[in-house]
Amino acid sequence: MKKSIVFDVNETLLDLKSLDPHFERIFGSASVRTSWFGQVLRNSLVATVTGLYEDFGKIAASALTMTAQLHEVKLSEEDRAEIMAGIQSLPPHPDVREGLERLSSTGFRLFTLTNSPPRVVEAQLQNAGLAGFFEKSFSVDAIQRFKPDAEVYRMTAKELGVTADEVRLVAAHDWDVAGALLAGCAAAFIARPGHVLNPAMPQPDIIGKDLVEVADKIIATDA
């Protein structure tokens, strides 16, 4: 039975490394980009647990302020604006278009599910040239709880008019995969460089080094 395929966006489809020159210039090291995005994710988890929701863009900006304080760097408004604008123009990973084409041509319905607000997701997919692959984009803004809260995945299944087990999430984040599995969905993990699965969490039945490999396994399993 063909499942509805729901994709995470940042790091799964789009490559955050394009922001590295900004972090190199501002902080003196491109590696700070990784710690900043880790702070973004931590802050989103705190927002969900505490109920103090803000949209992902505001959380990303707050995390940038925290990162600057940690590194004792004076962050100008121009620097901040440059990084935040860069988030909306991230390029896709080289394997993404081919992987999406394989799934689309096999008859799978493709969607996105992201922590980002709708206006940002729309801009990201348009700028990356990927918007045409997806029927619809789902955002956590609808219920104001960030992934990996189980209600995010259940909300997506409900909006699609299917049960959770008819949805497969594709993501490069172990916590996103775990959240989907615990909500009753299937999942596939893209093992992007620097990303591994948490062995203490439920494991997906599909793992691949890139979206092409994952797409081929999805087709073999779900078509």
C-alpha positions in Angstrom: 0.0 0.0 0.0 1.4 3.4 -1.0 1.9 5.6 2.0 1.7 9.4 2.0 5.4 10.6 2.2 5.9 13.6 4.4 9.3 15.3 4.4 11.2 17.3 6.9 12.7 20.4 5.2 15.7 21.9 7.0 18.8 19.6 6.7 16.7 16.8 5.2 15.9 18.5 1.9 17.8 21.8 2.2 21.5 22.2 2.9 22.3 24.6 5.8 25.9 24.6 4.8 25.2 27.5 2.5 25.0 29.6 5.7 28.6 28.7 6.6 30.2 31.8 4.9 28.1 34.0 7.1 29.2 32.2 10.3 32.8 32.2 9.1 32.7 36.0 8.6 30.8 36.8 11.8 32.1 34.2 14.3 35.4 33.3 12.7 34.4 29.6 12.2 31.8 27.9 10.0 31.4 25.2 12.7 29.4 27.7 14.8 26.5 27.2 12.4 26.1 23.7 13.7 26.0 24.8 17.3 23.6 27.6 16.5 21.1 25.2 14.8 21.5 22.8 17.7 20.5 25.7 20.0 17.5 26.4 17.7 16.3 22.9 18.2 16.8 22.9 21.9 14.9 26.2 22.2 12.0 24.7 20.2 11.8 21.7 22.5 11.7 24.0 25.5 8.9 26.0 23.9 6.9 22.9 23.4 7.5 21.6 27.0 6.7 24.9 28.6 3.9 25.9 26.3 5.6 29.3 25.6 5.3 29.0 21.8 6.9 31.3 19.3 7.3 30.7 15.6 10.5 29.0 14.4 11.9 32.2 12.9 11.7 34.0 16.3 13.3 31.0 18.0 16.1 30.9 15.4 16.8 34.6 15.9 16.8 34.2 19.7 19.2 31.3 19.3 21.5 33.5 17.2 21.6 36.1 20.0 22.5 33.3 22.5 25.2 32.0 20.2 26.7 35.5 19.8 26.7 35.9 23.6 28.4 32.5 24.1 31.1 33.4 21.6 31.3 37.0 22.9 30.6 38.4 19.4 28.8 41.6 18.8 26.0 40.7 16.3 24.8 43.6 14.2 21.3 43.9 12.9 22.7 43.5 9.4 24.5 40.3 10.3 21.3 38.9 11.9 19.2 39.9 8.9 21.7 38.3 6.5 21.5 34.9 8.2 17.8 35.0 8.6 17.3 35.8 5.0 19.7 33.0 4.1 17.4 30.5 5.7 14.8 31.2 3.1 17.2 30.7 0.2 18.9 27.4 1.1 19.8 25.1 -1.8 18.6 21.5 -1.9 21.1 18.7 -1.3 22.4 17.4 -4.6 20.4 14.1 -4.3 17.1 15.6 -3.4 15.6 16.4 -6.9 16.4 12.9 -8.2 14.9 11.2 -5.1 11.7 13.3 -5.3 11.4 12.6 -9.0 11.6 8.8 -8.4 8.9 8.9 -5.7 6.7 11.2 -7.6 6.9 9.2 -10.9 6.0 6.0 -8.9 2.8 7.6 -7.7 3.5 8.6 -4.2 1.8 11.7 -2.8 4.5 14.0 -1.4 4.1 16.6 1.4 6.3 18.5 3.8 6.1 18.8 7.5 8.3 21.4 9.2 8.8 23.5 12.3 9.0 26.6 10.2 6.0 28.9 9.7 4.1 28.5 6.4 5.4 31.7 4.8 9.0 30.6 5.3 8.4 27.1 4.0 6.7 28.4 0.9 9.7 30.7 0.2 12.2 28.0 0.9 10.6 25.5 -1.5 10.1 28.1 -4.2 13.7 29.4 -3.9 15.0 25.8 -4.0 13.0 24.9 -7.1 11.2 22.1 -5.2 7.7 23.5 -4.7 6.2 21.6 -7.6 6.9 18.2 -6.1 4.6 18.7 -3.1 0.8 18.8 -2.8 0.9 20.7 0.4 3.1 21.9 3.2 2.2 21.3 6.9 3.6 23.5 9.6 3.6 23.1 13.4 2.1 26.6 13.6 -1.3 24.9 13.2 -1.1 23.4 16.7 1.7 25.5 18.1 3.8 22.5 19.2 7.1 21.6 17.7 8.3 18.3 16.4 8.8 15.7 17.8 5.6 16.1 19.7 3.3 13.2 18.7 0.4 15.6 18.1 2.3 17.1 15.1 2.4 13.8 13.2 -1.2 12.9 14.2 -2.4 16.3 13.0 -0.7 15.7 9.7 -2.4 12.3 9.3 -5.8 13.8 10.2 -5.3 16.6 7.6 -4.5 14.0 5.0 -7.5 12.0 5.9 -5.6 8.8 6.6 -4.5 6.9 9.7 -1.0 7.4 11.2 0.3 4.1 9.9 -0.5 5.3 6.3 2.0 8.1 6.7 5.8 7.8 6.3 8.0 10.6 7.5 11.4 11.1 5.8 14.0 13.0 7.9 17.7 13.4 8.6 17.0 13.9 12.4 16.9 11.0 14.9 14.4 12.9 17.1 12.0 13.6 14.2 12.1 9.9 13.2 11.5 8.8 16.8 8.6 11.2 17.2 6.9 9.9 14.0 7.4 6.3 15.0 6.0 6.8 18.5 3.0 8.6 16.9 2.3 5.4 14.9 3.7 6.5 11.6 6.4 4.8 9.5 9.7 6.6 9.0 12.8 6.7 6.9 16.1 8.2 8.0 18.6 9.9 5.7 22.0 9.6 7.2 23.3 13.0 6.3 26.9 13.7 7.4 26.9 14.4 11.1 23.6 12.7 11.7 23.1 9.3 13.3 20.1 7.5 14.9 19.6 7.3 18.7 20.0 3.6 19.6 17.7 4.1 22.6 14.8 5.1 20.4 12.5 3.1 18.0 14.3 2.4 14.7 12.9 3.1 11.2 12.7 0.3 8.7 14.4 2.4 6.0 17.8 4.0 6.3 19.9 5.4 3.4 22.9 7.6 2.8 20.8 10.0 0.7 17.3 10.6 -0.7 18.0 8.5 -3.8 18.8 5.4 -1.8 15.9 6.1 0.6 13.5 6.6 -2.3 14.5 3.3 -3.9 13.9 1.5 -0.6 10.5 3.2 -0.1 9.4 2.2 -3.6 10.5 -1.4 -2.9 8.7 -1.4 0.5 5.5 0.7 0.0 4.7 0.7 -3.7 
